[in-house]
Amino acid sequence: MRVLLLGGSGLLSGAALSAFVRMGHDVHALTRGERALLGGEHLTHLRADRTRAADLSGVLQDQRFDFTVDFLAFDAPDVDRLLAVKGFDPGRLVAISSGQVYLVTASPKPPFREEDADRPLMREPASDTRDHGQWAYGMGKRAVEAALARARGANGLRALALRLPVVQGEEDRVGSRRLWAWIERMLDGGPVLLPEEGQQVVRFVHAADVAEALLALAMLREWPAHAALNLAQPDETTLREFLVRVAEHAGVAPRFVSVDRARLEREGLADSCAPYWGRWVSRPDPARAAELLGARPRPLAEYLPGVVKAHLVPPRPQSHQGYAHRAQEISLARALAG
């Protein structure tokens, strides 16, 4: 099978690249070329800036593939630019979307079924806020999905949006570093702020399990009629329960100090001290993908030990950007603890 991956060096795209190469597919990975890709004789590295129509045409004109995965589409023009390349045929096309498409609705009520994306939208947040950036990301992914729908209607393109929650993986130590943000705070010995006692419910998916689902889609005999599918691990947990497990695997015993949202906002720490917390953490319901694809991502307990262990291997990851405020966090935690 001839496979095109738009992206290949990130946490998720790297996992997919490894999976398709391992299965012996003829893989073509398109990146800007800033990092070398490992794949041996089954991998062709295409170097192009996917935001430039001329670059895309230079490497994809008259190219035909059986299966394409787009990890890099963040707005409708990204899809339109790709499909406008002369003679380009993606075959089956999967665009990686996000559970964020649910969070930009006016009254999100997780866990989210695919049809929940059709609910009325929230108002656009003020442009100078973190909420606006998160909103823009979710709206951009919705625009990607709308562009796919137009292409399906216009020329019968077999396309699908795969909606994901936060992705966990061993290689995230050099990516978002959100898990490392918590581990580093646990390791430094200081108290760890835990918003609202850590009662927020969270749900993730492991990168390798997404790659397996993409393999299943590539080999599926009958293409799904659905425009979008959720993929996520089967279980949910509270943020506190998740962090207790992380601490156990890291061999540490952190001192969590609960803090309410209002206090974090007054201190200017609400956006920096606690990944996986707040409005912008999605919880997609994966039931439909499990039924259609037989996709069975692993529960948290199966993959978390390996992910935590990978983060502890020297050299340690660089600090998450929020760790710059660590001294302020410790001061607040000590004040709250009395």
Residue pairs with C-beta under 8 A, 6 or more apart in sequence:
1 25
1 26
1 66
1 67
1 218
2 25
2 26
2 28
2 64
2 65
2 66
2 67
2 91
3 20
3 25
3 26
3 27
3 28
3 65
3 66
3 67
3 68
3 69
3 218
4 28
4 29
4 30
4 60
4 63
4 65
4 67
4 68
4 69
4 90
5 13
5 16
5 17
5 20
5 27
5 28
5 29
5 30
5 68
5 69
5 71
6 13
6 30
6 50
6 68
6 69
6 70
6 71
6 72
6 73
6 82
7 13
7 29
7 30
7 31
7 69
7 70
7 71
7 72
8 14
8 17
8 29
8 30
8 31
8 37
8 45
9 31
9 34
9 35
9 37
10 71
10 175
11 167
11 169
11 171
11 172
11 175
11 176
11 207
12 71
12 96
12 164
12 167
12 169
12 207
12 210
12 211
13 29
13 69
13 71
14 171
14 207
15 169
15 171
15 207
15 208
15 210
15 211
16 69
16 71
16 210
16 211
16 214
17 27
17 29
17 37
17 39
17 43
18 39
18 211
19 208
19 211
19 212
19 214
19 215
20 27
20 211
20 214
20 215
20 218
21 27
21 39
21 40
21 42
21 43
23 215
24 42
25 42
25 218
26 42
26 44
27 39
27 42
27 43
27 44
28 43
28 44
28 46
28 63
28 65
29 37
29 39
29 43
29 44
29 45
29 46
30 46
30 47
30 48
30 50
30 59
30 60
31 37
31 45
31 46
31 47
32 47
32 48
32 49
33 45
33 47
33 48
36 45
37 43
37 45
39 45
46 59
46 60
47 59
48 55
48 56
48 58
48 59
48 60
49 55
50 56
50 72
50 78
50 81
50 82
51 78
51 81
53 81
53 84
53 85
56 81
56 82
56 85
57 85
57 86
60 82
60 85
60 88
61 85
61 86
61 87
61 88
62 86
62 87
62 88
63 87
63 88
63 89
64 87
64 88
64 89
64 91
65 89
65 90
65 91
66 91
66 92
66 218
67 90
67 91
67 92
67 94
67 217
67 218
68 90
68 91
68 92
68 93
68 94
69 93
69 94
69 95
69 96
69 214
70 78
70 79
70 82
70 93
70 94
70 95
70 96
71 96
72 78
73 79
73 82
73 95
73 96
73 144
74 137
74 140
74 141
74 144
75 140
75 143
75 144
76 143
76 144
76 146
76 147
78 144
78 147
79 95
79 144
79 147
79 148
79 151
80 147
82 88
82 90
83 90
83 151
83 157
90 157
91 158
92 158
92 159
92 160
92 217
92 218
92 223
93 148
93 157
93 158
93 159
93 160
94 159
94 160
94 161
94 162
94 214
94 217
95 144
95 145
95 148
95 159
95 160
95 161
95 162
96 161
96 162
96 164
97 141
97 144
97 145
97 161
97 162
97 163
97 164
97 228
98 137
98 138
98 141
98 163
98 164
98 282
99 112
99 163
99 164
99 165
99 230
99 232
99 282
99 283
99 284
100 134
100 137
100 138
100 141
100 280
100 282
101 117
101 138
101 141
101 142
101 145
101 163
102 108
102 110
102 112
102 116
102 117
102 282
102 284
103 134
103 138
103 279
103 280
103 282
104 121
104 122
104 135
104 138
104 139
104 142
105 116
105 117
105 119
105 120
105 121
105 122
106 119
106 120
106 121
106 122
106 123
107 119
108 116
108 119
109 116
110 201
110 282
110 283
111 203
111 236
111 283
111 284
111 285
112 230
112 282
112 283
112 284
112 285
113 230
113 285
113 287
113 288
114 163
114 226
114 228
114 229
114 230
114 288
117 142
117 145
117 228
122 135
124 132
124 135
125 131
125 132
125 135
126 132
130 271
131 279
131 280
134 279
134 280
141 161
144 161
145 161
145 227
145 228
148 157
148 159
148 160
148 161
148 227
149 159
149 227
151 157
151 159
152 158
152 159
152 227
158 223
159 227
160 217
160 223
160 224
160 226
160 227
160 228
160 229
161 227
161 228
161 229
162 210
162 213
162 214
162 217
162 228
162 229
162 231
163 228
163 229
163 230
163 231
163 284
164 205
164 210
164 230
164 231
164 232
164 284
165 203
165 204
165 205
165 232
165 281
165 282
165 283
165 284
166 178
166 202
166 204
166 205
166 276
166 281
166 282
167 204
167 205
167 206
167 207
167 210
168 179
168 204
168 205
168 206
168 207
168 303
168 304
168 307
169 175
169 206
169 207
169 208
169 307
170 306
170 307
170 310
170 311
171 207
171 310
172 178
172 179
172 180
172 207
172 307
172 311
173 180
173 310
173 311
173 317
174 317
176 275
177 317
177 318
177 319
177 320
178 275
178 276
178 320
179 246
179 275
179 307
179 308
179 311
180 311
180 317
180 319
180 320
181 275
181 319
181 320
181 322
181 323
182 192
182 243
182 246
182 275
183 246
183 250
183 308
183 311
183 312
184 316
184 317
184 319
184 320
184 323
185 192
185 254
185 323
185 326
185 329
186 192
186 246
186 247
186 250
186 252
186 254
187 250
187 252
188 326
190 326
190 329
190 330
190 333
191 254
191 255
191 256
191 257
191 330
191 333
191 334
191 337
192 243
192 254
192 255
192 256
192 257
192 333
193 256
193 257
193 259
193 264
193 269
193 273
193 274
193 329
193 332
193 333
194 239
194 240
194 243
194 256
194 257
194 258
194 259
194 274
195 239
195 258
195 259
195 260
195 261
195 264
195 270
195 273
195 274
195 277
195 278
196 258
196 259
196 260
196 261
196 277
197 240
197 258
198 238
198 239
198 240
198 241
198 243
198 256
198 258
199 238
199 239
199 240
200 238
200 239
200 276
200 277
200 278
200 281
201 236
201 237
201 238
201 239
201 283
202 236
202 237
202 238
202 239
202 242
202 276
202 281
202 283
203 232
203 233
203 235
203 236
203 237
203 282
203 283
203 284
204 232
204 233
204 300
205 231
205 232
205 233
205 297
206 233
206 297
206 298
206 303
206 307
208 303
209 231
209 233
209 295
209 297
209 298
209 303
210 231
210 297
212 295
212 297
213 231
213 289
213 293
213 295
213 297
216 293
216 294
216 295
217 293
220 293
224 292
226 288
226 292
229 288
229 289
229 292
229 293
230 284
230 285
230 286
230 287
230 288
230 289
231 284
231 286
231 289
231 295
231 297
232 283
232 284
232 285
232 286
232 297
233 286
233 297
233 298
233 299
233 300
234 286
234 290
234 296
234 297
234 299
235 299
235 300
236 283
237 245
237 300
239 274
239 276
239 277
240 256
242 276
242 300
243 254
243 256
245 300
245 301
245 304
246 304
246 308
247 253
247 254
249 304
249 305
249 308
249 309
250 308
250 311
250 312
257 333
257 336
257 337
258 336
259 332
259 333
259 336
261 270
263 332
263 336
264 270
264 273
264 274
267 328
267 332
268 325
269 325
269 328
269 329
269 332
270 278
271 322
272 321
272 322
272 324
272 325
273 322
273 325
273 329
275 320
275 322
286 295
286 297
289 295
290 296
311 317
